[in-house]
Each structure stands twice: as structure tokens, then as C-alpha cells.
């Protein structure tokens, strides 16, 4: 059992060490590979669920359709709307249906001029114009002139990362633009194609070249810094802050996007009578509506002082980037969301990686440490930790922190599942082993207790204060001579089965059967504070059962008697034997004395003999008599012995009367008044004829009256083993 326990501990520790190494390696790997990793995928999936969880609460509890589901209940603490300063000039279906695709660039010029008349502060062109319009060169010229007059336009240039080549805007557009920036969203894509982490400046070290006139009119002012994305370029113009200052403030590290939730708005509110809507994070104003001036009052107000991103929202004409709130979101809205986070300084901040690693390691080993407790307790602790982590995660999101919840969940749940399964398998084996080992000689109640808590079981040989019990059928040799083997076997089974049930009823452990003898003990494998009382009660009840069986088993002509010896004291208990065959048994001098006391009953002709070590504190609980002090084989010091009859006050009237006369005679006997005691012992026999100890003392008193013993110390020397 100890060896198996050691092996089980090794398996669990090996799992804990392996998982710890894997988790630390996984965290290190993800720090170098931002797009990869199992834990990162789990974190991202949880993040999507987390921001959408108010929808579930909304669906279950809200009866009002006018409430925004993303901000229902606690949603307003974790989800934010798009910044109203940001507007999307949408190249929508309406625009393409009327102007065609791709439309002439003069329309961009018209749009820019109208946006400036409406008071737009910054215009960001999330469209590529890298090839000249050879059919309408004047159209390109109009566009470039409009950009130059506006002075607040950010144009886009492309970069082929594979071939490391630039695709600059059409000739003259770069010089006319305030800044030429690079949309670099592809560097921040997760495996599920969502933009979760963004670089505001190119992370590969691409830098602005002051000698290239087509990278913006402010090129010389920010020569040498990494290429800016659309959002920091817009931020620079909006706050009139030089790009080097923006670059110094934000650097080239990735930022985690704090996504804004979408809302439903009316399409073309300036002229459309149809009940058409659009679902977007930021207000979409149709490019054609801007060109034609068909704007509602709300749209005009929104555009005044606004940061306007120009990009495609038409079906089939925009780049699709799913967000936690939307399966398909135009890429222009991603740029807008990045700028939104910059404006409000609420990118999701990471938790210190070393702190997370500490808690990951702590939580991995927590279920392993708790493995010795019940699955219910372990489950409760783990459930509490997970719930606490969920609440902490929502709170940290409210405080704009990106908590790595999946790391915590995996760190505590994986070991919990392993420990629970391992515990179930091991405990299943332990329970089967316990039932197979102890089921034959322990009471079902005791077996059930050990099965539920094997820690109560201590095997392998330990010294304990215990009570040993020996029961033997008197006259077995005579019975075996008079009965056939079949009759003898049947008779033994009847009597020994009945006695075994009584021992088990009193929570005793049946050690072994030796012919017609039963050996049992108490206070192992479980602690039993009242083991002395239990042993004596079993002895008394076995005598009662003996009388009942002799009346009930009429098929047997022989009516046996039984003798019981009970002793308590230090004993060694455990699995003993050979490497291939073990027996759970007791050994020691106190065990041997119990055996001697069983045999010593022959000396007094008594039925139960229990030592002072067992019966000393139980005298007030039983009707009993003192048999005397005996010196048995193997003992140098006499032992006081007693014979209990029944629980206090439950002995038969004739027994109580016999005891009265017997005790009177015994008092005279040990006072040396042997002749006087004879009368009392005779009276005891008249009350209870055949009482063995009364007959013994009667004969001994008569003998001592004739020839008093010399130098007698009051003890009877029992020289034979019985």
C-alpha cells in the first residue's frame, strides 16, 4: 500500500512538473510568436465571449427592445461605443451603383472639398491610388489639387513585405498629402483573422525617407522614424503633434485593441424614406451623399471637426476583418477603432507576465496539494478560484487591462481534472483492495468508513493499544470423534458464523479461524476509543448466542460450550507474512495473554476470562465476578482476571443471587477462612447448579481447610497452556 501510494505520488508530481514546464514554455513561445499558441487562441475565444456576455443576460432578462444589448446590465462597465469624433465616409453600395467601380478619382476630390467645407478636421484615405487613371488623367489631377488645397489628408501607400518593395501613391499625390501612411494591419492578425493587436508604426523598421517627395509634405519633419500607420498619422494631424512625438509616445510595440460595440443607424437619413438601417461601430456617411450634399442635420453636425476615414463598405468591395462583435467588419473600421483607442488612451494593457507566471505555477500545484482531500472539497476550491478569476477578469477589463484568463483557467482546471480522474481510479483500486482485504473480517460499517476515507487505514506493522479476543468451542476433539466430517463442518459453520456476526456487530476485526477457534481484535485498523468495552460486550453476547444456538439447532445432538479470553495492551498490527502472501493480523505478548486466558477458563471452569488490563475500568458497566489472580505460562507477574455475565443489571436473577453468595465466600477464602467459605460456595451452587468457578472454589477451600498452603501469595499458578 505504501509502495503504491509512493508510485501514485510520483505520477501526480510528474504531471505537475510536466504541465508547469509546458505552460512556461507556452508563455515564452507566445511572447516571441504573437500569432500562435494554444493558450492565446483560448484567451481570444474567451475575450470574444466576455464582451458578448451581456447579450446573454439581455436575452434572458430584458423585455425591452429599446435597450442596447451590448451595454445591458454590467455591459456598460466593459463595453464602450465608438467615439463620435470619428466618422466613416463610406464607399457604399449606393455610391458604387451610381458612380461605378472603380469610379473616377475626381469624385474623391469633390468629396474632400465638401468635407472641408463641412468642417472635417482630418481626412484619412484608406484606399490605394497607386496606378494613374490613363483614360482620365484630368480626374487624377483634380483629386491631387483637392488634396493639396485641403492640407489635412492622409494618403495610403502599399508595401509588399514579401518582396520588400513600396507602391507609392500616384505621382504628385504624396507631395500633396499631409502624410502618406501605411495600413499595416496584416502584422497584427490572429490565427482566426481578427485584428486584436496592432502596430501603430511599422514593426519591421521601415522608415520615412526625407529625400522622397511623395511621402507627404511633412516628410522632412519626421525623417528617420518608422513608417506610421493611418491612425497615428490622423492622431498627429488632429492634435497638431509632430509624428516623431507620436512615435516617441507610442513606439513600435503591439497594442491590444479595446473594441467598440456596433449600433444600428438609419441609412441615408438626409434623403431616404425607406426604413433601411446599417449596423456599424462608427457613423457611416455615404460618399455620394457627401458629394451631392444630401446630408441630414445630424450628419452635418457629426462631420464638423470630425476625423473622417474614407473606406469601402460596399458588399464585395471591402476587406473583411471579423471583430468580437461582428463576423464581418470593414477594415476601415479597424483603423477607426485604433484611433479611438489612441484618442481615449484605453488600449488594453497587459498584466505583468512574471505575475501571471507566478499564479499559473501556484494554481497548477494547488489541486495537486489538495489531492488528499475529497473531490467535493477540491471541486469547491477550484470552482471558487474559477469564479473569482472570471469576476477579476471582468473587473480588469473595466479597468482596461487584458487579463490572461485562459492561462489561469488551464492552470487550475487541467490539474483538477487530472487529480480528480487519477483520484477516482486510485480510490477505485483502493476501495476494491480494501473490500477484498477487509470485507471478510471487518464489519460492513467499518469497511464503509475505510472505503470512504482510506487515510484512516494504516498498514505495514504499527504498535497500538488494542484488545485481543480468543473464542474456542469446548470439547472439539470429542465432537470430531462423534460426528461425521459433514456434520462437524456444518456444525462449525453454524456456530462460528453466528459468533462472527456478533464480533462484526461490535465493530471487531476477525483475524483468523483456527479450527474451532476465532481470533479477533479491536482498535485496528480504525481508532476505537472504547475497544475494551466492545471486546467484553462481544464476549458476553457470544455466550448468550451460544445458549440460543444450543436450543435452536436441534439437528445436532451434541450441545457445545465456548470459552472466551479477552486481554488488552500494546500489540503490533499490520500486514504480515511473506512477499506473496500477507495476512492482516496482530502479534505480541498481550495477544498471547488473551490466548492463555481463553485456555485458563478450564482451570476455573469459567466461560469468559478477561484481564484487569481490559476490565479494570469496566467493572461498573457489567454484572461480573472476580475470578482471582493467575500466573499463566510465559508470565512472571500474576494477572487479575474477571468473568462478566451481562450488562449492568441485565443478568438473570439466579445469576445475581449466585454472585452474592460467591462473592461472600470468595472474601472469606482470600481472608484465609477456608472452612467458613465452603458454606457460601455451596449456597452459590444451590442457586446456580453447575457453576464452574463456585465448584472450583468449593473444592479448593475444602482442600486448603485441611492443609493450608504455605507462603501462598493469593495467585493461582496455571502451569499448562490450557
TIGU-502143 format. One line per field, with one value per residue (C-alpha): residue number from 1; residue in one letter; x, y, z. Coordinates in steps of 0.05 Angstrom, whole numbers, plus 5000, padded with zeros to 4 digits. Layout:
% residues N
i: NUM	... $
aa: A	... $
X: X	... $
Y: Y	... $
Z: Z	... $
This chain:
% residues 722
i: 1	2	3	4	5	6	7	8	9	10	11	12	13	14	15	16	17	18	19	20	21	22	23	24	25	26	27	28	29	30	31	32	33	34	35	36	37	38	39	40	41	42	43	44	45	46	47	48	49	50	51	52	53	54	55	56	57	58	59	60	61	62	63	64	65	66	67	68	69	70	71	72	73	74	75	76	77	78	79	80	81	82	83	84	85	86	87	88	89	90	91	92	93	94	95	96	97	98	99	100	101	102	103	104	105	106	107	108	109	110	111	112	113	114	115	116	117	118	119	120	121	122	123	124	125	126	127	128	129	130	131	132	133	134	135	136	137	138	139	140	141	142	143	144	145	146	147	148	149	150	151	152	153	154	155	156	157	158	159	160	161	162	163	164	165	166	167	168	169	170	171	172	173	174	175	176	177	178	179	180	181	182	183	184	185	186	187	188	189	190	191	192	193	194	195	196	197	198	199	200	201	202	203	204	205	206	207	208	209	210	211	212	213	214	215	216	217	218	219	220	221	222	223	224	225	226	227	228	229	230	231	232	233	234	235	236	237	238	239	240	241	242	243	244	245	246	247	248	249	250	251	252	253	254	255	256	257	258	259	260	261	262	263	264	265	266	267	268	269	270	271	272	273	274	275	276	277	278	279	280	281	282	283	284	285	286	287	288	289	290	291	292	293	294	295	296	297	298	299	300	301	302	303	304	305	306	307	308	309	310	311	312	313	314	315	316	317	318	319	320	321	322	323	324	325	326	327	328	329	330	331	332	333	334	335	336	337	338	339	340	341	342	343	344	345	346	347	348	349	350	351	352	353	354	355	356	357	358	359	360	361	362	363	364	365	366	367	368	369	370	371	372	373	374	375	376	377	378	379	380	381	382	383	384	385	386	387	388	389	390	391	392	393	394	395	396	397	398	399	400	401	402	403	404	405	406	407	408	409	410	411	412	413	414	415	416	417	418	419	420	421	422	423	424	425	426	427	428	429	430	431	432	433	434	435	436	437	438	439	440	441	442	443	444	445	446	447	448	449	450	451	452	453	454	455	456	457	458	459	460	461	462	463	464	465	466	467	468	469	470	471	472	473	474	475	476	477	478	479	480	481	482	483	484	485	486	487	488	489	490	491	492	493	494	495	496	497	498	499	500	501	502	503	504	505	506	507	508	509	510	511	512	513	514	515	516	517	518	519	520	521	522	523	524	525	526	527	528	529	530	531	532	533	534	535	536	537	538	539	540	541	542	543	544	545	546	547	548	549	550	551	552	553	554	555	556	557	558	559	560	561	562	563	564	565	566	567	568	569	570	571	572	573	574	575	576	577	578	579	580	581	582	583	584	585	586	587	588	589	590	591	592	593	594	595	596	597	598	599	600	601	602	603	604	605	606	607	608	609	610	611	612	613	614	615	616	617	618	619	620	621	622	623	624	625	626	627	628	629	630	631	632	633	634	635	636	637	638	639	640	641	642	643	644	645	646	647	648	649	650	651	652	653	654	655	656	657	658	659	660	661	662	663	664	665	666	667	668	669	670	671	672	673	674	675	676	677	678	679	680	681	682	683	684	685	686	687	688	689	690	691	692	693	694	695	696	697	698	699	700	701	702	703	704	705	706	707	708	709	710	711	712	713	714	715	716	717	718	719	720	721	722 $
aa: X	X	X	X	X	X	X	X	X	X	X	X	X	X	X	X	X	X	X	X	X	X	X	X	X	X	X	X	X	X	X	X	X	X	X	X	X	X	X	X	X	X	X	X	X	X	X	X	X	X	X	X	X	X	X	X	X	X	X	X	X	X	X	X	X	X	X	X	X	X	X	X	X	X	X	X	X	X	X	X	X	X	X	X	X	X	X	X	X	X	X	X	X	X	X	X	X	X	X	X	X	X	X	X	X	X	X	X	X	X	X	X	X	X	X	X	X	X	X	X	X	X	X	X	X	X	X	X	X	X	X	X	X	X	X	X	X	X	X	X	X	X	X	X	X	X	X	X	X	X	X	X	X	X	X	X	X	X	X	X	X	X	X	X	X	X	X	X	X	X	X	X	X	X	X	X	X	X	X	X	X	X	X	X	X	X	X	X	X	X	X	X	X	X	X	X	X	X	X	X	X	X	X	X	X	X	X	X	X	X	X	X	X	X	X	X	X	X	X	X	X	X	X	X	X	X	X	X	X	X	X	X	X	X	X	X	X	X	X	X	X	X	X	X	X	X	X	X	X	X	X	X	X	X	X	X	X	X	X	X	X	X	X	X	X	X	X	X	X	X	X	X	X	X	X	X	X	X	X	X	X	X	X	X	X	X	X	X	X	X	X	X	X	X	X	X	X	X	X	X	X	X	X	X	X	X	X	X	X	X	X	X	X	X	X	X	X	X	X	X	X	X	X	X	X	X	X	X	X	X	X	X	X	X	X	X	X	X	X	X	X	X	X	X	X	X	X	X	X	X	X	X	X	X	X	X	X	X	X	X	X	X	X	X	X	X	X	X	X	X	X	X	X	X	X	X	X	X	X	X	X	X	X	X	X	X	X	X	X	X	X	X	X	X	X	X	X	X	X	X	X	X	X	X	X	X	X	X	X	X	X	X	X	X	X	X	X	X	X	X	X	X	X	X	X	X	X	X	X	X	X	X	X	X	X	X	X	X	X	X	X	X	X	X	X	X	X	X	X	X	X	X	X	X	X	X	X	X	X	X	X	X	X	X	X	X	X	X	X	X	X	X	X	X	X	X	X	X	X	X	X	X	X	X	X	X	X	X	X	X	X	X	X	X	X	X	X	X	X	X	X	X	X	X	X	X	X	X	X	X	X	X	X	X	X	X	X	X	X	X	X	X	X	X	X	X	X	X	X	X	X	X	X	X	X	X	X	X	X	X	X	X	X	X	X	X	X	X	X	X	X	X	X	X	X	X	X	X	X	X	X	X	X	X	X	X	X	X	X	X	X	X	X	X	X	X	X	X	X	X	X	X	X	X	X	X	X	X	X	X	X	X	X	X	X	X	X	X	X	X	X	X	X	X	X	X	X	X	X	X	X	X	X	X	X	X	X	X	X	X	X	X	X	X	X	X	X	X	X	X	X	X	X	X	X	X	X	X	X	X	X	X	X	X	X	X	X	X	X	X	X	X	X	X	X	X	X	X	X	X	X	X	X	X	X	X	X	X	X	X	X	X	X	X	X	X	X	X	X	X	X	X	X	X	X	X	X	X	X	X	X	X	X	X	X	X	X	X	X	X	X	X	X	X	X	X	X	X	X	X	X	X	X	X	X	X	X	X	X	X	X	X $
X: 5000	5056	5093	5030	5019	5091	5081	5016	5051	5106	5055	5020	5085	5109	5045	5053	5125	5108	5049	5090	5145	5094	5058	5122	5146	5079	5080	5152	5134	5075	5118	5160	5104	5046	5001	5010	4996	4941	4934	4930	4873	4836	4846	4820	4759	4745	4755	4702	4653	4667	4649	4587	4563	4516	4477	4462	4438	4398	4365	4347	4323	4308	4238	4253	4275	4300	4359	4427	4444	4519	4510	4455	4466	4542	4555	4563	4622	4662	4637	4642	4611	4652	4680	4631	4691	4705	4663	4668	4659	4631	4642	4577	4532	4494	4558	4582	4514	4515	4588	4611	4671	4724	4699	4740	4785	4756	4699	4748	4769	4696	4685	4747	4727	4656	4684	4729	4670	4632	4689	4723	4789	4826	4812	4845	4843	4840	4842	4901	4913	4979	4964	4947	4880	4905	4834	4820	4886	4849	4810	4875	4896	4831	4840	4912	4892	4836	4883	4934	4883	4854	4922	4894	4892	4929	4940	4959	5017	5026	5085	5099	5131	5149	5189	5204	5181	5137	5078	5073	5011	5003	5054	5040	4991	5044	5072	5002	4983	4998	5024	5030	5019	5018	4959	4997	4941	4967	5023	4972	4925	4909	4901	4825	4838	4817	4857	4869	4938	4961	5026	5019	5086	5116	5149	5199	5238	5214	5228	5207	5255	5261	5291	5228	5179	5119	5115	5080	5092	5117	5168	5228	5198	5194	5253	5284	5224	5188	5132	5067	5001	4937	4914	4977	4981	4909	4926	4986	4944	4884	4926	4977	5031	5092	5097	5164	5128	5073	5126	5163	5098	5072	5134	5132	5106	5039	4976	4915	4852	4795	4739	4678	4610	4566	4498	4440	4432	4387	4417	4419	4378	4385	4340	4318	4246	4258	4267	4337	4389	4463	4500	4567	4612	4622	4573	4574	4561	4555	4609	4557	4513	4574	4588	4515	4505	4445	4461	4417	4428	4457	4506	4529	4539	4577	4625	4642	4710	4710	4764	4738	4763	4747	4739	4697	4636	4603	4588	4645	4688	4716	4768	4734	4760	4717	4713	4688	4621	4614	4632	4650	4673	4703	4777	4767	4730	4791	4834	4780	4779	4854	4849	4791	4836	4891	4844	4816	4881	4847	4884	4880	4942	4976	4984	5056	5079	5120	5060	5017	5072	5074	4999	5000	5051	5015	4948	4979	5003	4941	4897	4958	4968	4894	4892	4890	4822	4755	4736	4679	4727	4776	4718	4693	4762	4773	4703	4715	4781	4750	4691	4739	4782	4721	4700	4771	4775	4712	4737	4805	4771	4732	4799	4826	4871	4878	4877	4902	4843	4856	4924	4892	4835	4881	4930	4877	4828	4877	4909	4840	4814	4878	4876	4801	4808	4871	4839	4777	4820	4866	4809	4771	4830	4838	4765	4768	4831	4801	4738	4777	4825	4779	4710	4716	4734	4711	4640	4607	4604	4679	4693	4648	4686	4753	4728	4704	4769	4828	4872	4842	4877	4948	4982	5052	5060	5049	5045	4978	4939	4888	4841	4850	4795	4800	4739	4743	4690	4699	4706	4721	4763	4706	4657	4703	4704	4629	4607	4617	4661	4599	4563	4624	4633	4560	4561	4624	4596	4532	4567	4627	4583	4538	4598	4630	4567	4568	4642	4628	4566	4611	4659	4712	4763	4763	4836	4832	4798	4840	4797	4741	4775	4761	4814	4791	4816	4793	4824	4852	4851	4807	4815	4764	4768	4721	4755	4759	4684	4669	4712	4677	4608	4624	4646	4582	4537	4574	4555	4483	4485	4516	4455	4407	4442	4442	4366	4354	4400	4361	4394	4456	4454	4518	4510	4578	4601	4651	4706	4728	4793	4799	4861	4883	4951	5005	5004	5034	4983	4992	5002	5049	5073	5113	5122	5070	5020	5001	4953	4927	4939	4963	5024	5054	5055	4986	4958	4990	4959	4890	4901	4926	4864	4818	4853	4854	4778	4789	4824	4764	4712	4690	4663	4695	4760	4784	4844	4850	4881	4815	4764	4794	4753	4691	4670	4612	4584	4575	4548	4612	4656	4728	4758	4825	4897	4931	5001	4999	5053	5102	5084	5126	5074	5004	4945	4877	4821	4746	4684	4630	4559	4517	4510	4498	4431	4414	4439	4386	4361	4392	4459	4455	4438	4494	4543	4522	4538	4600	4630	4617	4652	4710	4720	4727	4771	4823	4820	4844	4776	4774	4726	4677	4677	4655	4585	4578	4604	4555	4499	4521	4517	4448	4425	4461	4477	4537	4570	4643	4680	4636	4653	4727	4729	4688	4738	4798	4771	4758	4828	4860	4818	4851	4920	4930	4981	5048	5074	5016	5011	4939	4953	4938	4994	4967	5025	4994	4975	4905 $
Y: 5000	5048	5030	5042	5108	5128	5110	5149	5210	5204	5203	5265	5302	5283	5311	5376	5386	5370	5418	5472	5466	5464	5526	5565	5544	5562	5631	5643	5618	5665	5724	5711	5686	5735	5700	5629	5587	5544	5589	5651	5620	5603	5673	5703	5658	5677	5751	5746	5712	5761	5824	5790	5761	5820	5796	5731	5768	5813	5754	5722	5781	5841	5852	5918	5923	5995	5977	5964	5891	5905	5953	5916	5903	5901	5912	5987	5973	5934	5957	6026	6059	6088	6158	6206	6248	6192	6185	6137	6166	6102	6079	6041	6005	6069	6103	6047	6037	6109	6123	6054	6015	6037	6109	6167	6199	6268	6245	6235	6307	6331	6292	6322	6392	6382	6350	6410	6458	6418	6428	6359	6366	6305	6261	6192	6157	6082	6070	6055	6100	6073	6069	6131	6135	6134	6144	6206	6238	6303	6264	6247	6320	6344	6295	6317	6391	6378	6341	6397	6451	6412	6404	6353	6290	6225	6182	6108	6072	5998	5955	5886	5852	5790	5827	5887	5938	6001	6021	6096	6137	6166	6219	6284	6255	6241	6311	6340	6298	6319	6249	6185	6126	6051	6006	5952	5911	5846	5846	5842	5787	5729	5658	5670	5730	5780	5843	5841	5870	5929	5964	6039	6045	5993	5940	5918	5982	6015	6089	6153	6180	6255	6253	6222	6278	6231	6210	6273	6347	6339	6285	6325	6336	6262	6234	6173	6147	6083	6088	6110	6074	6111	6121	6153	6197	6220	6230	6273	6319	6322	6344	6383	6339	6322	6248	6240	6259	6209	6157	6173	6167	6101	6067	6004	5953	5920	5946	5904	5933	5952	5941	5986	5956	5969	6003	6006	6071	6094	6092	6157	6197	6261	6236	6163	6149	6075	6041	6017	6010	5996	5960	5993	6018	6087	6131	6116	6175	6156	6185	6200	6236	6279	6295	6312	6348	6303	6302	6304	6356	6302	6281	6353	6362	6297	6317	6384	6378	6303	6254	6223	6155	6143	6069	6017	5987	5961	5886	5851	5913	5918	5879	5835	5834	5800	5832	5804	5838	5826	5768	5815	5886	5932	5943	6018	6010	5974	6035	6078	6034	6040	6116	6113	6077	6128	6186	6157	6124	6059	6005	5941	5940	5873	5843	5833	5767	5748	5757	5714	5660	5660	5650	5598	5556	5567	5544	5484	5457	5476	5416	5371	5395	5385	5315	5283	5316	5296	5310	5353	5398	5403	5418	5473	5505	5502	5528	5585	5602	5600	5643	5692	5693	5708	5765	5791	5786	5829	5879	5885	5894	5951	5979	5969	5910	5849	5792	5725	5686	5623	5615	5616	5571	5519	5523	5504	5462	5414	5393	5389	5342	5300	5296	5280	5225	5198	5201	5164	5110	5103	5106	5055	5008	5024	5011	4945	4927	4947	4907	4847	4852	4871	4852	4782	4801	4872	4896	4929	4993	4994	4974	5031	5081	5058	5058	5130	5152	5105	5153	5121	5058	5049	4985	4955	4940	4991	4986	5003	4995	4941	4888	4815	4764	4688	4643	4568	4514	4467	4393	4400	4336	4297	4326	4308	4236	4230	4268	4253	4304	4332	4340	4371	4421	4440	4449	4492	4536	4548	4567	4604	4644	4667	4686	4723	4764	4785	4806	4846	4877	4904	4931	4880	4854	4779	4759	4685	4618	4563	4501	4515	4579	4650	4704	4777	4845	4917	4986	4970	4988	5044	5080	5057	5093	5042	4980	4947	4954	4928	4866	4849	4861	4815	4761	4768	4767	4705	4667	4690	4667	4601	4586	4606	4563	4502	4507	4525	4476	4413	4374	4368	4321	4350	4416	4450	4505	4560	4594	4666	4701	4777	4819	4890	4922	4940	4898	4901	4901	4902	4861	4806	4744	4732	4776	4734	4720	4771	4770	4829	4804	4822	4798	4810	4789	4819	4775	4713	4730	4733	4663	4639	4669	4632	4567	4586	4582	4507	4520	4557	4522	4593	4615	4684	4708	4779	4812	4872	4910	4902	4901	4948	5009	4970	4938	4986	4970	4895	4844	4804	4768	4769	4701	4711	4725	4677	4664	4636	4605	4656	4707	4725	4772	4748	4776	4792	4762	4771	4738	4785	4758	4814	4889	4920	4899	4852	4787	4734	4736	4669	4694	4757	4715	4666	4723	4749	4683	4672	4740	4728	4661	4690	4745	4693	4649	4703	4723	4652	4630	4570	4528	4585	4599	4529	4543	4604	4566	4510	4562	4591	4523	4512	4576	4560	4487	4470	4538	4522	4575	4561	4487	4504	4548	4498	4442	4487	4515	4446	4425	4487	4479	4411	4433	4509	4529	4554	4623	4630	4699	4690	4674	4610	4581	4555	4515	4488	4528	4500 $
Z: 5000	5017	4953	4912	4948	4932	4859	4855	4885	4833	4776	4802	4814	4745	4715	4756	4734	4661	4659	4693	4641	4584	4610	4619	4551	4520	4551	4528	4458	4453	4473	4411	4365	4376	4326	4351	4412	4442	4503	4460	4420	4484	4510	4446	4446	4519	4503	4448	4495	4551	4513	4484	4550	4564	4504	4540	4602	4556	4521	4588	4628	4585	4559	4526	4454	4460	4504	4472	4487	4489	4548	4584	4658	4670	4596	4605	4650	4599	4530	4500	4439	4383	4393	4359	4334	4284	4222	4163	4093	4065	3994	3999	3951	3937	3916	3871	3840	3816	3803	3782	3806	3808	3800	3775	3826	3814	3858	3915	3903	3905	3969	4002	3983	4012	4075	4087	4075	4127	4176	4177	4213	4186	4125	4121	4054	4068	3993	3947	3887	3862	3787	3746	3710	3638	3610	3652	3673	3688	3741	3778	3773	3805	3861	3874	3873	3923	3970	3966	3979	4039	4074	4123	4082	4099	4038	4036	4005	3999	4020	3993	4054	4014	3960	4005	3955	3961	3919	3927	3911	3841	3823	3859	3910	3962	3958	3962	4022	4093	4110	4070	4116	4111	4132	4169	4198	4168	4221	4278	4252	4297	4270	4266	4220	4273	4286	4361	4366	4324	4310	4305	4269	4224	4268	4215	4219	4154	4159	4125	4073	4072	4003	3972	3957	3951	4025	4049	4053	4125	4106	4128	4197	4212	4174	4206	4246	4229	4179	4211	4205	4185	4257	4286	4223	4237	4311	4292	4248	4296	4355	4313	4342	4301	4283	4319	4384	4370	4354	4418	4458	4428	4400	4357	4407	4393	4427	4444	4414	4460	4411	4409	4401	4339	4338	4288	4249	4193	4124	4083	4134	4092	4036	4041	4060	4065	4132	4115	4170	4177	4233	4247	4302	4274	4236	4162	4115	4042	3997	3944	3996	4014	3942	3927	3993	4012	4086	4147	4201	4247	4194	4183	4258	4262	4206	4236	4269	4255	4238	4173	4149	4076	4060	4026	4060	3996	3993	3956	3954	4025	4063	4115	4186	4239	4307	4373	4359	4284	4238	4182	4194	4141	4151	4153	4219	4248	4233	4264	4326	4333	4331	4380	4430	4418	4429	4494	4517	4531	4493	4535	4579	4592	4661	4682	4652	4713	4758	4712	4711	4787	4793	4737	4775	4841	4812	4777	4843	4884	4862	4869	4941	4955	4926	4995	5008	4979	4907	4933	4971	4913	4865	4912	4916	4841	4826	4874	4840	4770	4791	4826	4763	4719	4764	4766	4691	4682	4733	4699	4632	4663	4685	4614	4629	4585	4635	4610	4637	4596	4628	4697	4677	4644	4702	4753	4711	4678	4744	4775	4720	4724	4800	4800	4748	4780	4848	4822	4791	4851	4901	4859	4864	4938	4952	4916	4953	5020	5007	4984	5042	5099	5075	5102	5173	5185	5197	5137	5176	5188	5115	5092	5135	5109	5037	5044	5077	5064	5104	5166	5146	5169	5148	5148	5223	5277	5353	5383	5447	5428	5453	5432	5434	5431	5428	5428	5426	5486	5472	5397	5398	5428	5377	5319	5342	5349	5286	5213	5175	5141	5208	5241	5184	5185	5260	5259	5204	5244	5308	5281	5232	5289	5332	5274	5263	5336	5332	5269	5301	5355	5302	5315	5264	5254	5249	5233	5245	5275	5274	5323	5348	5328	5338	5335	5356	5365	5354	5286	5230	5256	5322	5374	5440	5473	5445	5514	5524	5454	5464	5530	5502	5444	5493	5534	5472	5445	5509	5501	5428	5449	5493	5438	5386	5431	5435	5363	5328	5343	5287	5329	5388	5416	5452	5457	5502	5487	5525	5513	5533	5528	5541	5525	5517	5467	5404	5335	5279	5203	5140	5159	5123	5060	4999	4962	5017	5070	5128	5168	5239	5309	5347	5415	5487	5500	5445	5475	5543	5512	5485	5553	5587	5540	5560	5633	5634	5642	5708	5738	5694	5674	5607	5599	5627	5618	5648	5694	5635	5598	5653	5705	5684	5662	5728	5738	5669	5677	5725	5738	5788	5805	5788	5821	5806	5758	5735	5665	5623	5598	5651	5713	5743	5764	5727	5759	5719	5717	5688	5662	5654	5625	5621	5689	5718	5660	5689	5707	5779	5796	5770	5812	5874	5859	5853	5921	5954	5911	5929	6003	6000	5960	6011	6066	6022	6009	6083	6099	6127	6081	6123	6131	6056	6039	6063	6016	5956	5969	5974	5907	5875	5903	5870	5804	5799	5755	5764	5749	5790	5851	5846	5837	5899	5938	5924	5935	6000	6027	6008	6039	6102	6112	6090	6085	6031	6055	6034	5985	5952	5933	5859	5823	5782	5716	5691	5627	5565	5570 $
